[in-house]
Amino acid sequence: MAPNQLLAANQTYQLTGPGIPVTNATTQFETYAGQLVGALTIVAVLFFVAQIIFAGYAFISSQGDEKAMKTTRKRLTEAVLGLTVVVIAVGLGSLLAMLLGIPNVLDINSMFVKMGL
């Protein structure tokens, strides 16, 4: 091996300057996707819990009116079903990730490394 190739192989250069810092795109996407899914899950749970509370209040304040009770019962059922779907989706996603050997579902960078990309 020529001396200039040995010198070039041992040197590393760090680029600095103004502008956007260089980051790993998959790690950045993974961070944003994880935050988005987490935030949407929290919003969904809060929404369905609020719907359950409002439906319970409407059920109490219906004062025996059959039509109001039927509407409120439907709203309460849909809210409980929605909350159940959110909880099952999060649990099933975590279970499938664990069974597939993925420690973090949104760890896209390590998945690409494991695939050799």
C-alpha positions as CSV (number, residue, x, y, z in Angstrom):
1,M,0.0,0.0,0.0
2,A,1.3,3.4,-0.9
3,P,2.2,5.9,1.9
4,N,-0.4,8.4,0.6
5,Q,-3.1,5.8,0.8
6,L,-2.1,5.0,4.4
7,L,-2.3,8.7,5.4
8,A,-5.7,9.1,3.7
9,A,-7.1,6.0,5.4
10,N,-6.1,7.3,8.9
11,Q,-7.5,10.8,8.6
12,T,-11.1,11.6,9.4
13,Y,-12.7,14.9,8.6
14,Q,-15.4,16.6,10.5
15,L,-17.5,19.1,8.5
16,T,-18.6,22.1,10.5
17,G,-20.3,25.3,9.6
18,P,-23.7,27.1,9.4
19,G,-26.8,25.3,8.3
20,I,-28.7,22.2,9.1
21,P,-26.7,19.7,11.1
22,V,-26.1,16.3,9.4
23,T,-28.1,13.6,11.0
24,N,-29.1,10.0,10.2
25,A,-32.4,10.3,8.3
26,T,-33.9,7.0,9.6
27,T,-33.2,8.0,13.2
28,Q,-34.8,11.4,12.6
29,F,-37.9,9.8,10.9
30,E,-38.0,7.2,13.7
31,T,-38.1,9.9,16.3
32,Y,-40.8,11.9,14.6
33,A,-42.9,8.8,13.8
34,G,-42.6,7.5,17.4
35,Q,-43.6,10.9,18.8
36,L,-46.6,11.2,16.4
37,V,-47.9,7.7,17.2
38,G,-47.5,8.3,20.9
39,A,-49.3,11.7,20.7
40,L,-52.1,10.3,18.6
41,T,-52.6,7.4,21.0
42,I,-52.8,9.8,24.0
43,V,-55.2,12.0,22.1
44,A,-57.4,9.0,21.2
45,V,-57.5,7.7,24.8
46,L,-58.3,11.2,26.1
47,F,-61.0,11.7,23.5
48,F,-62.8,8.4,24.2
49,V,-62.5,8.9,28.0
50,A,-64.1,12.3,27.6
51,Q,-66.9,10.7,25.4
52,I,-67.6,8.2,28.1
53,I,-67.8,10.9,30.7
54,F,-70.1,13.1,28.6
55,A,-72.3,10.1,27.6
56,G,-72.6,9.1,31.3
57,Y,-73.6,12.7,32.2
58,A,-76.1,12.7,29.3
59,F,-77.5,9.3,30.5
60,I,-78.0,10.6,34.0
61,S,-79.6,13.9,32.8
62,S,-82.0,12.2,30.3
63,Q,-84.5,11.8,33.1
64,G,-86.1,8.6,31.7
65,D,-86.7,9.9,28.2
66,E,-86.5,6.7,26.0
67,K,-85.2,8.5,22.9
68,A,-82.5,10.3,24.8
69,M,-81.5,7.2,26.7
70,K,-81.2,5.2,23.4
71,T,-79.0,7.9,21.8
72,T,-76.9,8.1,24.9
73,R,-76.5,4.4,25.3
74,K,-75.3,4.2,21.6
75,R,-72.8,7.0,22.3
76,L,-71.5,5.3,25.4
77,T,-71.2,1.9,23.5
78,E,-69.3,3.6,20.7
79,A,-67.0,5.4,23.1
80,V,-66.2,2.2,25.1
81,L,-65.7,0.3,21.8
82,G,-63.3,3.0,20.5
83,L,-61.3,3.0,23.7
84,T,-61.1,-0.8,23.5
85,V,-59.9,-0.7,19.9
86,V,-57.1,1.8,20.8
87,V,-55.9,-0.3,23.7
88,I,-56.0,-3.5,21.7
89,A,-54.2,-1.9,18.8
90,V,-51.3,-0.7,21.0
91,G,-51.1,-4.0,22.8
92,L,-51.3,-6.1,19.6
93,G,-48.6,-3.9,18.0
94,S,-46.3,-4.3,20.9
95,L,-47.0,-8.1,21.1
96,L,-46.3,-8.6,17.4
97,A,-43.1,-6.5,17.6
98,M,-41.9,-8.6,20.6
99,L,-42.7,-11.9,18.8
100,L,-40.8,-10.7,15.7
101,G,-37.8,-9.7,17.8
102,I,-38.2,-6.0,17.3
103,P,-37.4,-4.3,20.7
104,N,-38.9,-1.0,19.6
105,V,-41.5,-1.0,16.8
106,L,-40.4,2.3,15.4
107,D,-36.6,1.6,15.6
108,I,-36.3,1.8,11.8
109,N,-32.5,2.4,11.9
110,S,-31.8,-0.9,13.5
111,M,-34.2,-2.7,11.2
112,F,-32.3,-1.3,8.2
113,V,-29.0,-2.4,9.8
114,K,-30.3,-5.9,10.4
115,M,-31.5,-6.1,6.7
116,G,-28.0,-5.1,5.6
117,L,-29.1,-1.8,4.1
